[in-house]
């Protein structure tokens, strides 16, 4: 029996590799490709107000455009004392989408007088699987920790240099990619997708 094709709504080869490894470890007969296989398909505007809504928007759009089962994820940093913000606005917290340094600097400035016991935060990820017939499932993952006062570490991206995961003495940006994948919010969400993929594509 030929492997099912599954498309992941990303042009990031590392993210494709991460999900491919998780599906492979679960012995799933799935051929995973990235959205770069369809360069003519435009990126989907993330107009949802939750991570799950944004993930579903992207997964459904890609499933409709390609006729393939599609996976998409959306993630961000949720700070307890800020009521869960930046949340879905994590990548554009300082105004310009994807300016990691500006986002980080603004968040640290906003929290400058907040003591360590009140600096709890978590990375959240929602991963959605959508079929061309409209069937959908959403799973979620979290990585809880505490925000440092200054960025430390050069691995990772975004807010990784300031989140120290619970049970660790280092930030996410000081972990190796393998160490981070083992505990990350996206890794947890992708692993939770395994039984969903097995159910819907088997």
C-alpha positions as CSV (number, residue, x, y, z in Angstrom):
1,X,0.0,0.0,0.0
2,X,1.3,3.4,-1.0
3,X,2.0,5.9,1.8
4,X,-0.6,8.7,2.3
5,X,0.7,12.1,1.3
6,X,0.3,14.8,4.0
7,X,1.2,18.5,3.5
8,X,2.4,20.7,6.3
9,X,1.6,24.4,6.0
10,X,5.1,25.8,6.3
11,X,8.0,26.6,4.0
12,X,10.4,25.9,7.0
13,X,12.4,22.7,6.3
14,X,13.2,22.3,10.0
15,X,9.6,22.2,10.9
16,X,8.9,19.6,8.2
17,X,11.8,17.5,9.4
18,X,10.5,17.7,13.0
19,X,7.1,16.4,12.1
20,X,8.5,13.8,9.7
21,X,10.7,12.4,12.4
22,X,7.7,12.2,14.9
23,X,5.5,10.4,12.3
24,X,8.4,8.1,11.4
25,X,9.0,7.2,15.0
26,X,5.3,6.2,15.3
27,X,5.8,3.9,12.2
28,X,3.1,5.8,10.2
29,X,3.2,5.2,6.5
30,X,2.9,8.9,5.6
31,X,4.8,10.9,3.0
32,X,5.1,14.4,4.5
33,X,5.8,17.4,2.2
34,X,6.0,21.1,2.9
35,X,4.1,24.0,1.4
36,X,7.1,24.9,-0.7
37,X,6.0,22.0,-3.0
38,X,3.2,24.3,-4.1
39,X,4.9,27.7,-4.5
40,X,1.9,29.1,-6.4
41,X,-0.4,28.8,-3.3
42,X,-0.3,32.1,-1.3
43,X,0.2,32.1,2.5
44,X,-3.1,32.3,4.4
45,X,-3.9,35.4,6.5
46,X,-4.0,34.5,10.2
47,X,-7.3,36.3,11.0
48,X,-8.4,34.0,13.9
49,X,-8.4,35.1,17.5
50,X,-7.0,31.9,18.9
51,X,-4.1,29.6,18.0
52,X,-6.6,26.9,17.1
53,X,-8.5,29.1,14.8
54,X,-5.4,30.2,12.9
55,X,-4.1,26.7,12.6
56,X,-7.5,25.5,11.2
57,X,-7.7,28.4,8.7
58,X,-4.3,27.5,7.3
59,X,-5.0,23.7,7.3
60,X,-8.3,24.0,5.6
61,X,-7.0,26.5,3.0
62,X,-4.1,24.2,2.1
63,X,-6.3,21.0,2.0
64,X,-8.7,22.8,-0.4
65,X,-6.0,24.1,-2.6
66,X,-4.1,20.8,-2.9
67,X,-6.7,18.1,-2.4
68,X,-4.3,16.6,0.2
69,X,-4.8,16.2,4.0
70,X,-3.1,19.2,5.5
71,X,-1.5,20.0,8.9
72,X,-0.9,23.5,10.1
73,X,0.2,25.0,13.5
74,X,0.1,28.3,15.2
75,X,2.0,29.2,18.3
76,X,3.1,32.0,20.6
77,X,4.1,33.1,24.1
78,X,1.4,33.6,26.7
79,X,2.5,35.6,29.8
80,X,0.3,35.0,32.9
81,X,0.6,38.5,34.3
82,X,-0.4,39.9,30.9
83,X,-3.5,37.9,30.8
84,X,-2.1,35.5,28.2
85,X,-0.6,38.1,25.9
86,X,1.3,38.4,23.5
87,X,-0.5,35.2,22.5
88,X,-1.6,35.2,18.9
89,X,0.2,38.6,18.5
90,X,3.6,37.1,19.6
91,X,5.2,37.5,16.2
92,X,4.1,41.2,15.8
93,X,4.0,42.3,19.4
94,X,6.1,45.4,18.7
95,X,4.2,46.2,15.5
96,X,6.3,44.7,12.7
97,X,5.7,41.0,12.0
98,X,8.8,38.8,12.7
99,X,11.0,41.5,14.3
100,X,12.3,39.2,17.1
101,X,14.5,41.7,18.8
102,X,11.9,44.5,18.9
103,X,9.3,42.0,20.2
104,X,11.7,40.7,22.9
105,X,12.8,44.2,24.0
106,X,9.2,45.5,24.3
107,X,8.1,42.5,26.3
108,X,11.0,42.8,28.7
109,X,10.4,46.5,29.1
110,X,6.7,45.9,29.9
111,X,7.7,43.3,32.6
112,X,10.8,45.2,33.9
113,X,9.2,45.7,37.4
114,X,7.6,42.3,37.7
115,X,9.4,40.0,40.2
116,X,10.5,36.5,39.3
117,X,7.6,34.7,41.2
118,X,5.1,36.5,39.0
119,X,7.0,36.0,35.6
120,X,5.3,32.6,34.8
121,X,4.6,32.1,31.1
122,X,4.2,29.3,28.6
123,X,4.7,28.7,24.9
124,X,1.5,27.4,23.4
125,X,0.9,25.6,20.1
126,X,-2.2,24.4,18.3
127,X,-1.8,21.9,15.5
128,X,-4.7,21.2,13.1
129,X,-5.3,18.4,10.6
130,X,-7.9,19.1,7.9
131,X,-9.0,16.8,5.2
132,X,-10.3,18.0,1.8
133,X,-13.8,16.9,2.8
134,X,-13.8,19.4,5.7
135,X,-13.1,16.9,8.5
136,X,-10.9,18.6,11.1
137,X,-9.1,17.9,14.4
138,X,-7.1,20.2,16.6
139,X,-4.6,19.2,19.3
140,X,-2.5,21.5,21.6
141,X,0.8,21.5,23.4
142,X,2.4,23.7,26.0
143,X,5.9,24.4,27.4
144,X,5.6,26.2,30.8
145,X,8.4,28.2,32.4
146,X,9.5,31.5,33.9
147,X,10.7,34.6,32.0
148,X,14.2,35.8,32.6
149,X,15.1,39.5,32.9
150,X,17.6,39.4,30.1
151,X,18.0,37.2,27.0
152,X,20.4,34.3,27.2
153,X,21.5,31.8,24.6
154,X,21.9,31.8,20.8
155,X,19.8,28.8,19.7
156,X,16.2,29.0,18.7
157,X,14.4,32.2,17.8
158,X,11.6,34.5,19.0
159,X,11.2,34.5,22.7
160,X,13.4,31.4,23.3
161,X,16.2,33.4,25.0
162,X,14.0,34.6,27.8
163,X,11.8,31.5,28.7
164,X,13.4,29.2,31.2
165,X,11.4,25.9,31.1
166,X,10.2,24.6,34.5
167,X,12.8,22.1,35.9
168,X,15.7,23.6,33.9
169,X,18.4,26.1,34.8
170,X,18.8,27.3,31.2
171,X,16.6,29.1,28.7
172,X,15.1,27.5,25.6
173,X,17.8,29.3,23.6
174,X,20.5,27.4,25.5
175,X,19.1,24.0,24.7
176,X,20.2,22.0,21.7
177,X,17.6,21.5,19.0
178,X,17.2,17.9,20.0
179,X,16.7,18.8,23.7
180,X,14.2,21.6,22.8
181,X,12.2,19.4,20.4
182,X,11.8,16.8,23.2
183,X,10.0,19.3,25.5
184,X,8.7,22.0,23.1
185,X,5.1,23.0,22.8
186,X,5.2,22.2,19.0
187,X,6.8,18.8,19.6
188,X,4.1,18.0,22.1
189,X,1.4,19.2,19.7
190,X,2.9,17.3,16.8
191,X,3.2,14.1,18.9
192,X,-0.5,14.5,19.9
193,X,-1.3,14.5,16.2
194,X,0.0,11.0,15.7
195,X,-3.2,9.2,16.8
196,X,-5.2,11.7,14.8
197,X,-3.2,11.0,11.7
198,X,-3.5,7.3,12.4
199,X,-7.3,7.6,12.8
200,X,-8.0,9.8,9.8
201,X,-5.5,8.5,7.2
202,X,-5.1,4.8,8.1
